[in-house]
Amino acid sequence: MRNVLVTALLVPLIAGAISIRAENPKVLIYTRNGPTLDGKKGYVHDNIAANVAMLQQLGKDNGFATDVTDQPDVFTDANLKQYRAIIFANSNNRAFDTEEQKAAFQRFVRGGGGIVGIHSACASERDWPWFWAMMGGTFVRHPKLQPFTINVLDRKHPSTAHLGATWQWEDEFYFLKEMPKDLHVLLEGDLTKLNDPKKDLNEKSRPLAWCHEFEGGRVWFTALGHKKEHYSDPNLQKHILGGIRWAMTKKEKTK
């Protein structure tokens, strides 16, 4: 996918105690579906074009510019300094080709950069524990796509404030491992009625969206968004926009 730049006039993003840290914020939308750990071609979602188009439109409508790429050579200190956040938009498997690219990405996060992960982003870099800790876990499996109930645990966060106490949704229900204990869980999926022969009957719910502060940066992730049609759903759009806003900003220091 070739780089695309979308510019938009800056408008206020969030009122209150959260403010934009750059005058003209820009985000990098990263869609790489690299090879698997054994070098084979991995699964590529057919939702990527819809996901990218939605993110570009959100940028136009909400005052941030977007670049889009699937090329890992963008991960250099000089290039990344122009972005307020990096969005892993249904990326999968190998996200980086070199240790230098990984190091530049780490410096971006540690320098206060924001990270947003959408759906299969948690399946990127499956052999890099630092990436798992940053993203909030690493993908294990999912049962068949089906409807399920989502419990909204935080109704004040920018990415969930538009939702009620529960949200009825149809998707792949993602199971992750190596999840850090510091995650602020925003959405939790109800397992009690999930059609999943492998589920632990003693486990009643699993996190599906969360955020946390990580080594100086802000990271927000949602497991939702398997179907390309999902990206035209207003609730998912508001969910992802709120996550981008949160990741791009930093609380003002109290005087």
N, C-alpha and C positions, 0 to 999 in steps of 0.2 A: 504494500500500500504506500503510495507516495505521500510526502508531507503536504498537508493542507493547512493554511492559515486563515482563521476567521477572526476579524476584528470587530469590536463593539464598543460603544460609548460606555464610559464608566458610570454606573449608578450605584447608590447605596445598596449593600447586600444584606446586612444584618443590623438591626437596631439594638441598643442596649450595650452590654458589657463586652461585646465582641466587635472587633473592627478589622478592616482590611489592612494588611501590612505593606502593600505596594500600591502605587498610584494607578498603574495600569496593569491589573493582574492578568496573568496568562497561565494556562495549564497545558500540560503535555498529555495527550491521549495515546496510550501505548497499547497496541493490540497484538503483540507478537505471540504466535503459536509456534514455539520452537520444537526441536526434536525431543524425544523422550530420553530417559536416562541411558537407554541402550542404543541411542542414535537413530531410532526409527521415527517416522512421521507420526505425530500424535493426532488426537481428535481436535477438530476445528469446528467451533460453533457456527451455525449459519445465521446467528443473530448479530454478528459483529458490525455489519453495515448499518443495521437499524440502531444498534447501541451508539455508534459513532454519530449518526445523524441526529439522534436525540441530544447527545452531549453538545454538539455544535449549536443546535437550536437553543439549548439552555444557556450557552454562552452568549449568543446574540441577544437573548431576551433579558439576561441578568447581569450584563456588564463585565464579562471576562472573555478574553480571547483564547482561541484553541489552536494548537498544532496537533496533527495526527501522524503517527508513524508506527511501523512495525520493525524498524531497523535499530538494532542495539547500539550502533555506533553513535547515537545521539547522547549516550551516557558518558559525557565528559564534563569536567568542572566548568569549563568555559561556556558550554551550551546550557547546562542545567541551571545556571545562575539566573536565567531570564524567567524561570517558572516559579509560581507560587505553589503549585501542586502537580503531581503526576498521577494520572488515572490509569490503572491497569484494567482495561475494558475487555473482559473475557479473554485475557491472555491465558496461556497454558504452557506447561512444561518449561523448557529452557527459555528464560527471559534475557539472559546475558551470554555473550560469547567469551569474554575475557575477564580475568581478575581485575584489570584496570577499570572496566565498566562497572563491576560490582563495587569497587572502592569509591568510585565517583558517586554512585547511587547512595552508598552509606554516608558519604560526606554531605550529600543533599539533605538526607533525613536529619542527620546530626546538626546541620546548620539551620534547622527550623522549617524545612520544607514539609508540605502536606502530602499525604498519600491517600488515594481512594482506590479500593478494590471492589470490582463488580463480578459476582458469580464465580466463574472458573479462575479468577485471579488467584484464588487460594490454592490452585493446582500448579502454579508457577514455581520454579526452583524447588523441586521436591526433595532435593538432597542438601539444601542449605538451611541449617537450623536458625541462623540469624534472620533469614527472610520469613520463616515460620513465625518466629517471635514477633517480628515487626507487623506482619499481616494479621496475626491473631490465630494462627493455626495452619495446618496443611491438610489438603483434601484426602479423604479416605475412600468414600463411596457415597452412592445415593440409591434409594429404591426407585421404582418406576415413577414417572411423572404423574401427579395426582393432586386433588384438592386437599387442603389441610387448614387448620386454624392457627393463626399467629397471635400470640399474646403480646401486646405493646407494653413493655415494662417502663419505658420513659416517655411520657407524653409531653415533655417540655423541650426535648432536644430538637434542633432545627430539622432533623431528618424524620422525625416521628410525630411532631406536634399536630400535624394535620389529620392524624389517624384517631380512631376511637380506641376503646379498651381492647378490642380484638379486630383482626383483619382476616377475612376469608380469601384464600389465595390458592392458585394451582401452579405447581412448579416442581422442580427436582428438590427434594429435601436433602440438603447436604449434611454429611457427617464429617467432622474434622477431628484431628488429633493434635497433640502438642500445643494446646491452647493455653496461653499465659493466664495467670490468676488475676492480673490487674485489669482485664477487659471490663469496660462498662457496657453491659449487654443492653441493647435497645429493643430488639425483637427476639422472641423465643417461640419456637415451633412446638405445638402440642403433639406428642407422640402417641397419646392414648388410643387414637382412632386411625393412626397411620398404618396403611397396608405395607408392612415391611417384615418379612419372615426373619430377618437377622437382628431385629431390634431387641434390646435388653428390656424385658417386661417390667423391670424395677425402675427404669428410667422414664420419667413422665414428660420431659421436655428437653430441647436442645437449643442453644443460641443460633440465631440466623442473621443477626446484624449487631454490630458493636463498634466501639471506638475506644481509643486510648492514646495517651501521651507516650511517645517512645523515643528515647535517646535524643530529646530535643525537638522532635517533629510530632505532628499529629497524624494519626492513622484512623481511617474509617472504612468499614467493610460491610457489604451486604451479600448474602448468598443467593439472593433472589435474582431472577432475570434470565432464565434459560430460553424461553421462546422469544423469537423476534417480535411477535405481537405485543409482548410485555412492554416494550419501550414506547408504545403509544398510550399506555395506561397512565392517567393523571396521577394516581396515588404513587406508582413507582417513580414517575418523573419527579414528584415533589420529594420523595424519599431520597433519591440520589442527589437532587439539587441541594437539599439540606446537608447531606454528607459532604458535598464539595465545599459548600460555604463554611462548614465547621473546620474542614481540613485546611482551608486557605487562610484561616484567621487565627488570631491569638488573643487571649484575654489581655485587656489593658492592665498595666501595673497600677495597683492602688497607691495613691499619694500619701 
